[in-house]
Amino acid sequence: MEAILTYHLRDSPVYASELIDTLLEQAMSILEHLKRGRILPEIDDPSVRELFVSPYRMMYSLEENLIRIIGIVHMSRGLRNYWREQ
């Protein structure tokens, strides 16, 4: 999220702030509805899901006692490239 904030601060501090607030709200909403997001089609594992926070995909995994945000990727980027970079 830090990279997203830094990128958007250059053009619009207001948009950057609103986007980060929305991303945080969506991340917190997972606590109330664990299976809210769709299963990540590239992985097809019910424990790995995603929420769309346009223009980003927020991917998360459900583990026994843990919800882990595993990535926030712009929708225009392919996930294969993202995984290679990570």
PDB file with one MODEL, atoms N, CA, C and O in Angstrom:
MODEL        1
ATOM      1  N   MET A   1       0.827  -1.191   0.000  1.00  0.00           N
ATOM      2  CA  MET A   1       0.000   0.000   0.000  1.00  0.00           C
ATOM      3  C   MET A   1       0.869   1.251   0.000  1.00  0.00           C
ATOM      4  O   MET A   1       0.475   2.298  -0.515  1.00  0.00           O
ATOM      5  N   GLU A   2       2.044   1.127   0.580  1.00  0.00           N
ATOM      6  CA  GLU A   2       2.942   2.294   0.596  1.00  0.00           C
ATOM      7  C   GLU A   2       3.309   2.722  -0.820  1.00  0.00           C
ATOM      8  O   GLU A   2       3.332   3.916  -1.121  1.00  0.00           O
ATOM      9  N   ALA A   3       3.597   1.755  -1.690  1.00  0.00           N
ATOM     10  CA  ALA A   3       3.946   2.081  -3.078  1.00  0.00           C
ATOM     11  C   ALA A   3       2.758   2.703  -3.813  1.00  0.00           C
ATOM     12  O   ALA A   3       2.934   3.625  -4.610  1.00  0.00           O
ATOM     13  N   ILE A   4       1.559   2.203  -3.547  1.00  0.00           N
ATOM     14  CA  ILE A   4       0.355   2.760  -4.166  1.00  0.00           C
ATOM     15  C   ILE A   4       0.161   4.200  -3.706  1.00  0.00           C
ATOM     16  O   ILE A   4      -0.117   5.082  -4.518  1.00  0.00           O
ATOM     17  N   LEU A   5       0.306   4.435  -2.423  1.00  0.00           N
ATOM     18  CA  LEU A   5       0.161   5.785  -1.878  1.00  0.00           C
ATOM     19  C   LEU A   5       1.192   6.725  -2.495  1.00  0.00           C
ATOM     20  O   LEU A   5       0.845   7.815  -2.950  1.00  0.00           O
ATOM     21  N   THR A   6       2.443   6.315  -2.513  1.00  0.00           N
ATOM     22  CA  THR A   6       3.512   7.145  -3.070  1.00  0.00           C
ATOM     23  C   THR A   6       3.237   7.495  -4.529  1.00  0.00           C
ATOM     24  O   THR A   6       3.405   8.641  -4.946  1.00  0.00           O
ATOM     25  N   TYR A   7       2.814   6.498  -5.295  1.00  0.00           N
ATOM     26  CA  TYR A   7       2.526   6.713  -6.713  1.00  0.00           C
ATOM     27  C   TYR A   7       1.418   7.744  -6.893  1.00  0.00           C
ATOM     28  O   TYR A   7       1.568   8.672  -7.687  1.00  0.00           O
ATOM     29  N   HIS A   8       0.325   7.602  -6.181  1.00  0.00           N
ATOM     30  CA  HIS A   8      -0.824   8.490  -6.374  1.00  0.00           C
ATOM     31  C   HIS A   8      -0.656   9.855  -5.722  1.00  0.00           C
ATOM     32  O   HIS A   8      -1.320  10.810  -6.124  1.00  0.00           O
ATOM     33  N   LEU A   9       0.206   9.968  -4.735  1.00  0.00           N
ATOM     34  CA  LEU A   9       0.454  11.273  -4.111  1.00  0.00           C
ATOM     35  C   LEU A   9       1.024  12.278  -5.104  1.00  0.00           C
ATOM     36  O   LEU A   9       0.797  13.480  -4.967  1.00  0.00           O
ATOM     37  N   ARG A  10       1.756  11.800  -6.096  1.00  0.00           N
ATOM     38  CA  ARG A  10       2.350  12.706  -7.093  1.00  0.00           C
ATOM     39  C   ARG A  10       1.290  13.469  -7.866  1.00  0.00           C
ATOM     40  O   ARG A  10       1.471  14.643  -8.188  1.00  0.00           O
ATOM     41  N   ASP A  11       0.174  12.795  -8.166  1.00  0.00           N
ATOM     42  CA  ASP A  11      -0.860  13.404  -8.997  1.00  0.00           C
ATOM     43  C   ASP A  11      -2.007  14.009  -8.194  1.00  0.00           C
ATOM     44  O   ASP A  11      -2.521  15.075  -8.533  1.00  0.00           O
ATOM     45  N   SER A  12      -2.404  13.316  -7.123  1.00  0.00           N
ATOM     46  CA  SER A  12      -3.573  13.782  -6.381  1.00  0.00           C
ATOM     47  C   SER A  12      -3.541  13.274  -4.942  1.00  0.00           C
ATOM     48  O   SER A  12      -3.921  12.135  -4.674  1.00  0.00           O
ATOM     49  N   PRO A  13      -3.092  14.112  -4.027  1.00  0.00           N
ATOM     50  CA  PRO A  13      -3.086  13.702  -2.624  1.00  0.00           C
ATOM     51  C   PRO A  13      -4.472  13.319  -2.104  1.00  0.00           C
ATOM     52  O   PRO A  13      -4.593  12.418  -1.274  1.00  0.00           O
ATOM     53  N   VAL A  14      -5.514  13.996  -2.584  1.00  0.00           N
ATOM     54  CA  VAL A  14      -6.870  13.689  -2.134  1.00  0.00           C
ATOM     55  C   VAL A  14      -7.263  12.284  -2.597  1.00  0.00           C
ATOM     56  O   VAL A  14      -7.765  11.486  -1.805  1.00  0.00           O
ATOM     57  N   TYR A  15      -7.034  11.980  -3.886  1.00  0.00           N
ATOM     58  CA  TYR A  15      -7.359  10.650  -4.406  1.00  0.00           C
ATOM     59  C   TYR A  15      -6.538   9.589  -3.690  1.00  0.00           C
ATOM     60  O   TYR A  15      -7.065   8.534  -3.335  1.00  0.00           O
ATOM     61  N   ALA A  16      -5.261   9.853  -3.473  1.00  0.00           N
ATOM     62  CA  ALA A  16      -4.391   8.888  -2.793  1.00  0.00           C
ATOM     63  C   ALA A  16      -4.932   8.562  -1.410  1.00  0.00           C
ATOM     64  O   ALA A  16      -4.991   7.395  -1.022  1.00  0.00           O
ATOM     65  N   SER A  17      -5.323   9.578  -0.676  1.00  0.00           N
ATOM     66  CA  SER A  17      -5.858   9.383   0.672  1.00  0.00           C
ATOM     67  C   SER A  17      -7.161   8.592   0.644  1.00  0.00           C
ATOM     68  O   SER A  17      -7.356   7.678   1.445  1.00  0.00           O
ATOM     69  N   GLU A  18      -8.056   8.949  -0.285  1.00  0.00           N
ATOM     70  CA  GLU A  18      -9.331   8.236  -0.397  1.00  0.00           C
ATOM     71  C   GLU A  18      -9.128   6.771  -0.791  1.00  0.00           C
ATOM     72  O   GLU A  18      -9.806   5.885  -0.271  1.00  0.00           O
ATOM     73  N   LEU A  19      -8.205   6.525  -1.700  1.00  0.00           N
ATOM     74  CA  LEU A  19      -7.935   5.161  -2.143  1.00  0.00           C
ATOM     75  C   LEU A  19      -7.383   4.310  -1.006  1.00  0.00           C
ATOM     76  O   LEU A  19      -7.812   3.171  -0.818  1.00  0.00           O
ATOM     77  N   ILE A  20      -6.442   4.851  -0.253  1.00  0.00           N
ATOM     78  CA  ILE A  20      -5.877   4.109   0.875  1.00  0.00           C
ATOM     79  C   ILE A  20      -6.958   3.844   1.927  1.00  0.00           C
ATOM     80  O   ILE A  20      -7.019   2.752   2.492  1.00  0.00           O
ATOM     81  N   ASP A  21      -7.796   4.827   2.188  1.00  0.00           N
ATOM     82  CA  ASP A  21      -8.907   4.619   3.137  1.00  0.00           C
ATOM     83  C   ASP A  21      -9.818   3.486   2.661  1.00  0.00           C
ATOM     84  O   ASP A  21     -10.221   2.635   3.454  1.00  0.00           O
ATOM     85  N   THR A  22     -10.140   3.478   1.372  1.00  0.00           N
ATOM     86  CA  THR A  22     -11.001   2.436   0.821  1.00  0.00           C
ATOM     87  C   THR A  22     -10.333   1.066   0.909  1.00  0.00           C
ATOM     88  O   THR A  22     -10.980   0.082   1.267  1.00  0.00           O
ATOM     89  N   LEU A  23      -9.054   0.998   0.586  1.00  0.00           N
ATOM     90  CA  LEU A  23      -8.329  -0.277   0.688  1.00  0.00           C
ATOM     91  C   LEU A  23      -8.335  -0.793   2.125  1.00  0.00           C
ATOM     92  O   LEU A  23      -8.543  -1.984   2.358  1.00  0.00           O
ATOM     93  N   LEU A  24      -8.109   0.090   3.075  1.00  0.00           N
ATOM     94  CA  LEU A  24      -8.117  -0.315   4.485  1.00  0.00           C
ATOM     95  C   LEU A  24      -9.508  -0.764   4.928  1.00  0.00           C
ATOM     96  O   LEU A  24      -9.643  -1.754   5.647  1.00  0.00           O
ATOM     97  N   GLU A  25     -10.533  -0.041   4.502  1.00  0.00           N
ATOM     98  CA  GLU A  25     -11.908  -0.431   4.842  1.00  0.00           C
ATOM     99  C   GLU A  25     -12.239  -1.807   4.285  1.00  0.00           C
ATOM    100  O   GLU A  25     -12.837  -2.637   4.970  1.00  0.00           O
ATOM    101  N   GLN A  26     -11.847  -2.043   3.041  1.00  0.00           N
ATOM    102  CA  GLN A  26     -12.118  -3.340   2.421  1.00  0.00           C
ATOM    103  C   GLN A  26     -11.348  -4.456   3.123  1.00  0.00           C
ATOM    104  O   GLN A  26     -11.880  -5.550   3.312  1.00  0.00           O
ATOM    105  N   ALA A  27     -10.119  -4.191   3.503  1.00  0.00           N
ATOM    106  CA  ALA A  27      -9.332  -5.192   4.231  1.00  0.00           C
ATOM    107  C   ALA A  27      -9.999  -5.518   5.565  1.00  0.00           C
ATOM    108  O   ALA A  27     -10.077  -6.685   5.949  1.00  0.00           O
ATOM    109  N   MET A  28     -10.472  -4.510   6.263  1.00  0.00           N
ATOM    110  CA  MET A  28     -11.128  -4.740   7.548  1.00  0.00           C
ATOM    111  C   MET A  28     -12.462  -5.475   7.382  1.00  0.00           C
ATOM    112  O   MET A  28     -12.876  -6.217   8.273  1.00  0.00           O
ATOM    113  N   SER A  29     -13.125  -5.272   6.258  1.00  0.00           N
ATOM    114  CA  SER A  29     -14.411  -5.913   6.030  1.00  0.00           C
ATOM    115  C   SER A  29     -14.279  -7.432   5.903  1.00  0.00           C
ATOM    116  O   SER A  29     -15.250  -8.160   6.107  1.00  0.00           O
ATOM    117  N   ILE A  30     -13.108  -7.897   5.574  1.00  0.00           N
ATOM    118  CA  ILE A  30     -12.879  -9.341   5.460  1.00  0.00           C
ATOM    119  C   ILE A  30     -13.107 -10.010   6.813  1.00  0.00           C
ATOM    120  O   ILE A  30     -13.553 -11.156   6.873  1.00  0.00           O
ATOM    121  N   LEU A  31     -12.803  -9.298   7.895  1.00  0.00           N
ATOM    122  CA  LEU A  31     -12.994  -9.863   9.236  1.00  0.00           C
ATOM    123  C   LEU A  31     -14.441 -10.261   9.490  1.00  0.00           C
ATOM    124  O   LEU A  31     -14.704 -11.236  10.194  1.00  0.00           O
ATOM    125  N   GLU A  32     -15.376  -9.513   8.922  1.00  0.00           N
ATOM    126  CA  GLU A  32     -16.796  -9.784   9.128  1.00  0.00           C
ATOM    127  C   GLU A  32     -17.335 -10.840   8.181  1.00  0.00           C
ATOM    128  O   GLU A  32     -18.269 -11.566   8.524  1.00  0.00           O
ATOM    129  N   HIS A  33     -16.765 -10.930   7.014  1.00  0.00           N
ATOM    130  CA  HIS A  33     -17.231 -11.871   5.982  1.00  0.00           C
ATOM    131  C   HIS A  33     -16.004 -12.503   5.324  1.00  0.00           C
ATOM    132  O   HIS A  33     -15.537 -12.031   4.288  1.00  0.00           O
ATOM    133  N   LEU A  34     -15.494 -13.556   5.922  1.00  0.00           N
ATOM    134  CA  LEU A  34     -14.242 -14.157   5.477  1.00  0.00           C
ATOM    135  C   LEU A  34     -14.251 -14.575   4.010  1.00  0.00           C
ATOM    136  O   LEU A  34     -13.253 -14.420   3.307  1.00  0.00           O
ATOM    137  N   LYS A  35     -15.374 -15.102   3.558  1.00  0.00           N
ATOM    138  CA  LYS A  35     -15.442 -15.605   2.189  1.00  0.00           C
ATOM    139  C   LYS A  35     -16.131 -14.626   1.254  1.00  0.00           C
ATOM    140  O   LYS A  35     -16.732 -15.016   0.253  1.00  0.00           O
ATOM    141  N   ARG A  36     -16.035 -13.357   1.595  1.00  0.00           N
ATOM    142  CA  ARG A  36     -16.665 -12.297   0.819  1.00  0.00           C
ATOM    143  C   ARG A  36     -16.100 -12.221  -0.597  1.00  0.00           C
ATOM    144  O   ARG A  36     -16.850 -12.062  -1.560  1.00  0.00           O
ATOM    145  N   GLY A  37     -14.819 -12.331  -0.717  1.00  0.00           N
ATOM    146  CA  GLY A  37     -14.177 -12.226  -2.020  1.00  0.00           C
ATOM    147  C   GLY A  37     -14.338 -13.491  -2.836  1.00  0.00           C
ATOM    148  O   GLY A  37     -14.652 -14.558  -2.309  1.00  0.00           O
ATOM    149  N   ARG A  38     -14.119 -13.352  -4.126  1.00  0.00           N
ATOM    150  CA  ARG A  38     -14.201 -14.536  -4.979  1.00  0.00           C
ATOM    151  C   ARG A  38     -12.902 -15.317  -4.895  1.00  0.00           C
ATOM    152  O   ARG A  38     -11.850 -14.769  -4.563  1.00  0.00           O
ATOM    153  N   ILE A  39     -12.988 -16.596  -5.199  1.00  0.00           N
ATOM    154  CA  ILE A  39     -11.790 -17.436  -5.244  1.00  0.00           C
ATOM    155  C   ILE A  39     -10.909 -16.923  -6.378  1.00  0.00           C
ATOM    156  O   ILE A  39     -11.392 -16.682  -7.485  1.00  0.00           O
ATOM    157  N   LEU A  40      -9.642 -16.759  -6.106  1.00  0.00           N
ATOM    158  CA  LEU A  40      -8.702 -16.249  -7.102  1.00  0.00           C
ATOM    159  C   LEU A  40      -8.616 -17.247  -8.255  1.00  0.00           C
ATOM    160  O   LEU A  40      -8.117 -18.356  -8.060  1.00  0.00           O
ATOM    161  N   PRO A  41      -9.088 -16.886  -9.448  1.00  0.00           N
ATOM    162  CA  PRO A  41      -9.166 -17.859 -10.537  1.00  0.00           C
ATOM    163  C   PRO A  41      -7.804 -18.401 -10.971  1.00  0.00           C
ATOM    164  O   PRO A  41      -7.712 -19.544 -11.420  1.00  0.00           O
ATOM    165  N   GLU A  42      -6.773 -17.616 -10.847  1.00  0.00           N
ATOM    166  CA  GLU A  42      -5.443 -18.070 -11.267  1.00  0.00           C
ATOM    167  C   GLU A  42      -4.910 -19.185 -10.375  1.00  0.00           C
ATOM    168  O   GLU A  42      -4.024 -19.936 -10.784  1.00  0.00           O
ATOM    169  N   ILE A  43      -5.436 -19.297  -9.171  1.00  0.00           N
ATOM    170  CA  ILE A  43      -4.935 -20.296  -8.224  1.00  0.00           C
ATOM    171  C   ILE A  43      -5.958 -21.396  -7.979  1.00  0.00           C
ATOM    172  O   ILE A  43      -5.585 -22.550  -7.770  1.00  0.00           O
ATOM    173  N   ASP A  44      -7.251 -21.054  -8.004  1.00  0.00           N
ATOM    174  CA  ASP A  44      -8.351 -21.993  -7.797  1.00  0.00           C
ATOM    175  C   ASP A  44      -8.209 -22.758  -6.483  1.00  0.00           C
ATOM    176  O   ASP A  44      -8.340 -23.981  -6.439  1.00  0.00           O
ATOM    177  N   ASP A  45      -7.942 -22.015  -5.427  1.00  0.00           N
ATOM    178  CA  ASP A  45      -7.839 -22.571  -4.080  1.00  0.00           C
ATOM    179  C   ASP A  45      -8.840 -21.792  -3.225  1.00  0.00           C
ATOM    180  O   ASP A  45      -8.723 -20.571  -3.125  1.00  0.00           O
ATOM    181  N   PRO A  46      -9.818 -22.452  -2.606  1.00  0.00           N
ATOM    182  CA  PRO A  46     -10.841 -21.739  -1.827  1.00  0.00           C
ATOM    183  C   PRO A  46     -10.294 -20.890  -0.686  1.00  0.00           C
ATOM    184  O   PRO A  46     -11.006 -20.023  -0.179  1.00  0.00           O
ATOM    185  N   SER A  47      -9.070 -21.111  -0.276  1.00  0.00           N
ATOM    186  CA  SER A  47      -8.504 -20.315   0.812  1.00  0.00           C
ATOM    187  C   SER A  47      -7.803 -19.051   0.307  1.00  0.00           C
ATOM    188  O   SER A  47      -7.348 -18.238   1.111  1.00  0.00           O
ATOM    189  N   VAL A  48      -7.712 -18.875  -1.018  1.00  0.00           N
ATOM    190  CA  VAL A  48      -7.082 -17.680  -1.595  1.00  0.00           C
ATOM    191  C   VAL A  48      -8.148 -16.943  -2.388  1.00  0.00           C
ATOM    192  O   VAL A  48      -8.682 -17.458  -3.370  1.00  0.00           O
ATOM    193  N   ARG A  49      -8.448 -15.725  -1.944  1.00  0.00           N
ATOM    194  CA  ARG A  49      -9.564 -14.960  -2.507  1.00  0.00           C
ATOM    195  C   ARG A  49      -9.128 -13.556  -2.870  1.00  0.00           C
ATOM    196  O   ARG A  49      -8.012 -13.135  -2.566  1.00  0.00           O
ATOM    197  N   GLU A  50     -10.022 -12.841  -3.523  1.00  0.00           N
ATOM    198  CA  GLU A  50      -9.716 -11.459  -3.905  1.00  0.00           C
ATOM    199  C   GLU A  50     -10.961 -10.593  -3.824  1.00  0.00           C
ATOM    200  O   GLU A  50     -12.088 -11.044  -4.026  1.00  0.00           O
ATOM    201  N   LEU A  51     -10.705  -9.333  -3.520  1.00  0.00           N
ATOM    202  CA  LEU A  51     -11.717  -8.288  -3.576  1.00  0.00           C
ATOM    203  C   LEU A  51     -11.263  -7.282  -4.621  1.00  0.00           C
ATOM    204  O   LEU A  51     -10.066  -7.051  -4.792  1.00  0.00           O
ATOM    205  N   PHE A  52     -12.207  -6.693  -5.309  1.00  0.00           N
ATOM    206  CA  PHE A  52     -11.874  -5.654  -6.276  1.00  0.00           C
ATOM    207  C   PHE A  52     -12.080  -4.297  -5.623  1.00  0.00           C
ATOM    208  O   PHE A  52     -13.166  -3.971  -5.143  1.00  0.00           O
ATOM    209  N   VAL A  53     -11.023  -3.530  -5.619  1.00  0.00           N
ATOM    210  CA  VAL A  53     -11.053  -2.150  -5.136  1.00  0.00           C
ATOM    211  C   VAL A  53     -10.475  -1.345  -6.294  1.00  0.00           C
ATOM    212  O   VAL A  53      -9.287  -1.024  -6.332  1.00  0.00           O
ATOM    213  N   SER A  54     -11.354  -1.035  -7.226  1.00  0.00           N
ATOM    214  CA  SER A  54     -10.932  -0.456  -8.498  1.00  0.00           C
ATOM    215  C   SER A  54      -9.981   0.716  -8.298  1.00  0.00           C
ATOM    216  O   SER A  54     -10.268   1.617  -7.509  1.00  0.00           O
ATOM    217  N   PRO A  55      -8.867   0.715  -8.992  1.00  0.00           N
ATOM    218  CA  PRO A  55      -8.430  -0.166 -10.061  1.00  0.00           C
ATOM    219  C   PRO A  55      -7.505  -1.304  -9.582  1.00  0.00           C
ATOM    220  O   PRO A  55      -6.619  -1.729 -10.323  1.00  0.00           O
ATOM    221  N   TYR A  56      -7.704  -1.783  -8.381  1.00  0.00           N
ATOM    222  CA  TYR A  56      -6.807  -2.797  -7.810  1.00  0.00           C
ATOM    223  C   TYR A  56      -7.548  -4.084  -7.457  1.00  0.00           C
ATOM    224  O   TYR A  56      -8.762  -4.098  -7.253  1.00  0.00           O
ATOM    225  N   ARG A  57      -6.774  -5.154  -7.392  1.00  0.00           N
ATOM    226  CA  ARG A  57      -7.236  -6.444  -6.880  1.00  0.00           C
ATOM    227  C   ARG A  57      -6.518  -6.676  -5.561  1.00  0.00           C
ATOM    228  O   ARG A  57      -5.288  -6.698  -5.511  1.00  0.00           O
ATOM    229  N   MET A  58      -7.286  -6.849  -4.497  1.00  0.00           N
ATOM    230  CA  MET A  58      -6.710  -7.133  -3.179  1.00  0.00           C
ATOM    231  C   MET A  58      -6.843  -8.643  -2.950  1.00  0.00           C
ATOM    232  O   MET A  58      -7.953  -9.161  -2.828  1.00  0.00           O
ATOM    233  N   MET A  59      -5.727  -9.329  -2.894  1.00  0.00           N
ATOM    234  CA  MET A  59      -5.730 -10.779  -2.730  1.00  0.00           C
ATOM    235  C   MET A  59      -5.410 -11.119  -1.279  1.00  0.00           C
ATOM    236  O   MET A  59      -4.548 -10.503  -0.653  1.00  0.00           O
ATOM    237  N   TYR A  60      -6.128 -12.119  -0.760  1.00  0.00           N
ATOM    238  CA  TYR A  60      -5.898 -12.509   0.625  1.00  0.00           C
ATOM    239  C   TYR A  60      -6.053 -14.008   0.780  1.00  0.00           C
ATOM    240  O   TYR A  60      -6.731 -14.671  -0.006  1.00  0.00           O
ATOM    241  N   SER A  61      -5.406 -14.525   1.814  1.00  0.00           N
ATOM    242  CA  SER A  61      -5.527 -15.950   2.109  1.00  0.00           C
ATOM    243  C   SER A  61      -6.153 -16.121   3.479  1.00  0.00           C
ATOM    244  O   SER A  61      -5.931 -15.335   4.400  1.00  0.00           O
ATOM    245  N   LEU A  62      -6.942 -17.178   3.578  1.00  0.00           N
ATOM    246  CA  LEU A  62      -7.583 -17.533   4.836  1.00  0.00           C
ATOM    247  C   LEU A  62      -6.823 -18.716   5.411  1.00  0.00           C
ATOM    248  O   LEU A  62      -6.793 -19.795   4.818  1.00  0.00           O
ATOM    249  N   GLU A  63      -6.219 -18.509   6.554  1.00  0.00           N
ATOM    250  CA  GLU A  63      -5.507 -19.574   7.230  1.00  0.00           C
ATOM    251  C   GLU A  63      -6.247 -19.853   8.538  1.00  0.00           C
ATOM    252  O   GLU A  63      -7.210 -19.155   8.858  1.00  0.00           O
ATOM    253  N   GLU A  64      -5.833 -20.820   9.267  1.00  0.00           N
ATOM    254  CA  GLU A  64      -6.582 -21.265  10.441  1.00  0.00           C
ATOM    255  C   GLU A  64      -7.039 -20.120  11.335  1.00  0.00           C
ATOM    256  O   GLU A  64      -8.239 -19.981  11.574  1.00  0.00           O
ATOM    257  N   ASN A  65      -6.142 -19.313  11.826  1.00  0.00           N
ATOM    258  CA  ASN A  65      -6.482 -18.188  12.699  1.00  0.00           C
ATOM    259  C   ASN A  65      -5.903 -16.876  12.172  1.00  0.00           C
ATOM    260  O   ASN A  65      -5.566 -15.976  12.941  1.00  0.00           O
ATOM    261  N   LEU A  66      -5.796 -16.786  10.842  1.00  0.00           N
ATOM    262  CA  LEU A  66      -5.113 -15.636  10.267  1.00  0.00           C
ATOM    263  C   LEU A  66      -5.689 -15.304   8.898  1.00  0.00           C
ATOM    264  O   LEU A  66      -5.959 -16.187   8.084  1.00  0.00           O
ATOM    265  N   ILE A  67      -5.866 -14.020   8.671  1.00  0.00           N
ATOM    266  CA  ILE A  67      -6.193 -13.521   7.339  1.00  0.00           C
ATOM    267  C   ILE A  67      -4.956 -12.755   6.889  1.00  0.00           C
ATOM    268  O   ILE A  67      -4.512 -11.829   7.567  1.00  0.00           O
ATOM    269  N   ARG A  68      -4.408 -13.139   5.754  1.00  0.00           N
ATOM    270  CA  ARG A  68      -3.176 -12.508   5.274  1.00  0.00           C
ATOM    271  C   ARG A  68      -3.450 -11.823   3.933  1.00  0.00           C
ATOM    272  O   ARG A  68      -3.868 -12.472   2.974  1.00  0.00           O
ATOM    273  N   ILE A  69      -3.212 -10.509   3.872  1.00  0.00           N
ATOM    274  CA  ILE A  69      -3.285  -9.800   2.590  1.00  0.00           C
ATOM    275  C   ILE A  69      -2.004 -10.173   1.862  1.00  0.00           C
ATOM    276  O   ILE A  69      -0.908  -9.855   2.323  1.00  0.00           O
ATOM    277  N   ILE A  70      -2.141 -10.846   0.727  1.00  0.00           N
ATOM    278  CA  ILE A  70      -0.944 -11.341   0.038  1.00  0.00           C
ATOM    279  C   ILE A  70      -0.545 -10.475  -1.141  1.00  0.00           C
ATOM    280  O   ILE A  70       0.528 -10.664  -1.715  1.00  0.00           O
ATOM    281  N   GLY A  71      -1.388  -9.535  -1.506  1.00  0.00           N
ATOM    282  CA  GLY A  71      -0.999  -8.639  -2.581  1.00  0.00           C
ATOM    283  C   GLY A  71      -2.115  -7.689  -2.966  1.00  0.00           C
ATOM    284  O   GLY A  71      -3.299  -8.001  -2.837  1.00  0.00           O
ATOM    285  N   ILE A  72      -1.713  -6.529  -3.440  1.00  0.00           N
ATOM    286  CA  ILE A  72      -2.638  -5.563  -4.019  1.00  0.00           C
ATOM    287  C   ILE A  72      -2.023  -5.179  -5.350  1.00  0.00           C
ATOM    288  O   ILE A  72      -0.968  -4.547  -5.408  1.00  0.00           O
ATOM    289  N   VAL A  73      -2.698  -5.572  -6.415  1.00  0.00           N
ATOM    290  CA  VAL A  73      -2.131  -5.444  -7.759  1.00  0.00           C
ATOM    291  C   VAL A  73      -3.090  -4.670  -8.651  1.00  0.00           C
ATOM    292  O   VAL A  73      -4.302  -4.883  -8.609  1.00  0.00           O
ATOM    293  N   HIS A  74      -2.544  -3.780  -9.448  1.00  0.00           N
ATOM    294  CA  HIS A  74      -3.364  -3.041 -10.399  1.00  0.00           C
ATOM    295  C   HIS A  74      -4.003  -4.025 -11.371  1.00  0.00           C
ATOM    296  O   HIS A  74      -3.358  -4.979 -11.805  1.00  0.00           O
ATOM    297  N   MET A  75      -5.265  -3.797 -11.713  1.00  0.00           N
ATOM    298  CA  MET A  75      -5.996  -4.724 -12.575  1.00  0.00           C
ATOM    299  C   MET A  75      -5.363  -4.891 -13.953  1.00  0.00           C
ATOM    300  O   MET A  75      -5.582  -5.906 -14.613  1.00  0.00           O
ATOM    301  N   SER A  76      -4.596  -3.924 -14.385  1.00  0.00           N
ATOM    302  CA  SER A  76      -3.983  -4.014 -15.717  1.00  0.00           C
ATOM    303  C   SER A  76      -2.751  -4.925 -15.740  1.00  0.00           C
ATOM    304  O   SER A  76      -2.269  -5.290 -16.812  1.00  0.00           O
ATOM    305  N   ARG A  77      -2.251  -5.287 -14.573  1.00  0.00           N
ATOM    306  CA  ARG A  77      -1.053  -6.139 -14.505  1.00  0.00           C
ATOM    307  C   ARG A  77      -1.449  -7.600 -14.422  1.00  0.00           C
ATOM    308  O   ARG A  77      -2.420  -7.955 -13.753  1.00  0.00           O
ATOM    309  N   GLY A  78      -0.711  -8.423 -15.085  1.00  0.00           N
ATOM    310  CA  GLY A  78      -0.943  -9.852 -14.996  1.00  0.00           C
ATOM    311  C   GLY A  78      -0.373 -10.394 -13.690  1.00  0.00           C
ATOM    312  O   GLY A  78       0.669  -9.933 -13.224  1.00  0.00           O
ATOM    313  N   LEU A  79      -1.048 -11.358 -13.111  1.00  0.00           N
ATOM    314  CA  LEU A  79      -0.574 -11.916 -11.838  1.00  0.00           C
ATOM    315  C   LEU A  79       0.704 -12.720 -11.998  1.00  0.00           C
ATOM    316  O   LEU A  79       1.509 -12.779 -11.068  1.00  0.00           O
ATOM    317  N   ARG A  80       0.907 -13.329 -13.129  1.00  0.00           N
ATOM    318  CA  ARG A  80       2.156 -14.093 -13.321  1.00  0.00           C
ATOM    319  C   ARG A  80       3.374 -13.189 -13.136  1.00  0.00           C
ATOM    320  O   ARG A  80       4.347 -13.571 -12.486  1.00  0.00           O
ATOM    321  N   ASN A  81       3.309 -11.983 -13.716  1.00  0.00           N
ATOM    322  CA  ASN A  81       4.411 -11.028 -13.554  1.00  0.00           C
ATOM    323  C   ASN A  81       4.573 -10.613 -12.113  1.00  0.00           C
ATOM    324  O   ASN A  81       5.693 -10.481 -11.619  1.00  0.00           O
ATOM    325  N   TYR A  82       3.443 -10.404 -11.426  1.00  0.00           N
ATOM    326  CA  TYR A  82       3.483 -10.000 -10.020  1.00  0.00           C
ATOM    327  C   TYR A  82       4.164 -11.079  -9.172  1.00  0.00           C
ATOM    328  O   TYR A  82       5.044 -10.769  -8.368  1.00  0.00           O
ATOM    329  N   TRP A  83       3.762 -12.344  -9.347  1.00  0.00           N
ATOM    330  CA  TRP A  83       4.336 -13.423  -8.561  1.00  0.00           C
ATOM    331  C   TRP A  83       5.831 -13.566  -8.813  1.00  0.00           C
ATOM    332  O   TRP A  83       6.601 -13.830  -7.890  1.00  0.00           O
ATOM    333  N   ARG A  84       6.240 -13.390 -10.082  1.00  0.00           N
ATOM    334  CA  ARG A  84       7.689 -13.484 -10.397  1.00  0.00           C
ATOM    335  C   ARG A  84       8.472 -12.394  -9.679  1.00  0.00           C
ATOM    336  O   ARG A  84       9.567 -12.640  -9.172  1.00  0.00           O
ATOM    337  N   GLU A  85       7.903 -11.178  -9.635  1.00  0.00           N
ATOM    338  CA  GLU A  85       8.587 -10.061  -8.989  1.00  0.00           C
ATOM    339  C   GLU A  85       8.690 -10.264  -7.490  1.00  0.00           C
ATOM    340  O   GLU A  85       9.655  -9.822  -6.867  1.00  0.00           O
ATOM    341  N   GLN A  86       7.714 -10.923  -6.913  1.00  0.00           N
ATOM    342  CA  GLN A  86       7.710 -11.145  -5.459  1.00  0.00           C
ATOM    343  C   GLN A  86       8.627 -12.286  -5.119  1.00  0.00           C
ATOM    344  O   GLN A  86       8.769 -12.636  -3.947  1.00  0.00           O
TER     345      GLN A  86
ENDMDL
END
